[in-house]
Amino acid sequence: MSASPRPADSGPFTESQLNALLKLLGDEDPAVHRMIRARLLAGGDPVFPFLERHRLHPDPSIRRRVRELLGERAAARFDGEFLQFVLSQGEHLDLEEGIWRFTRTTHPEINVEAFQAQLDEWAARVRGLLPSGFGPGVALDALNEVLFEQLQFRGNTENFFDPANSYLNQVMDRRLGIPISLSAVYLLVAKRVQLPMAGIGMPAHFLCRFQTPMAEVYIDPFHRGQLLTRLDCRKRLLESAIGYDERHLAPLSSRRILQRMIANLHLIHKERRNRTEAERLQRYLVALSR
């Protein structure tokens, strides 16, 4: 009797052995599942083309676990790519590219191009509301109309510390976020419409700022695009335990915005004692601090 054929991409396993392991991957016994998972991972890179062919396996348990393995591998790849990106870029890195690269370290399956197309479509809506020769008030009214009236973005006051508030794909899908993630949406749409918008790293509450030689307006996306003056911001700080410092209203570079987004998420996982996630995010923060 001839031996089972050994496909070129199966590494140390034959095709029949891989099929047997795949069947056991769906076993309900956690110990069996862990053992089979470890054996497949020990097979290294050659095993993954086989798993990729079974991404749509008819058995729901097997399908879910195959996708978990593929997702973990992809996340590890995006982890390395994100660190390489951060270490190779300067203070004014591309904020949108940085955010999407970071997002894929946790959500490797997302279609970034689809989310970018959605941002393009929202910007087109804003553009459609702008007459020629528009002023700051009209521009901000148009942005707020699209994002907070039509799309219903809002601050997640009910579950502020939900990690989903910090990942742009989930913020866009749920229309919920925290000040910095909602500000990121605001900045990315404003950039597409070529509006002079910057991120303002006010302590405890991130804002955006629209500024021209003739106008300076602060925007609070967490509170549905509330418009503020510099005096309003100063009053907020004076009323807080932080106190006012002119530097609190200075714009942040793209690198520091990305760093602050990840720092928020790091703090959440640290408070939850999620050591694996906290350590992963800490590596990113160290790289961004350079």
Helices and strands as residue ranges (DSSP letters): H 15-25, H 30-42, G 45-47, H 48-53, H 60-88, H 95-104, H 112-128, H 136-144, I 145-150, E 154-155, G 163-166, H 168-174, E 176-177, H 179-192, E 197-200, E 207-212, E 215-220, G 221-223, E 226-228, H 230-239, G 246-249, H 254-271, H 275-288
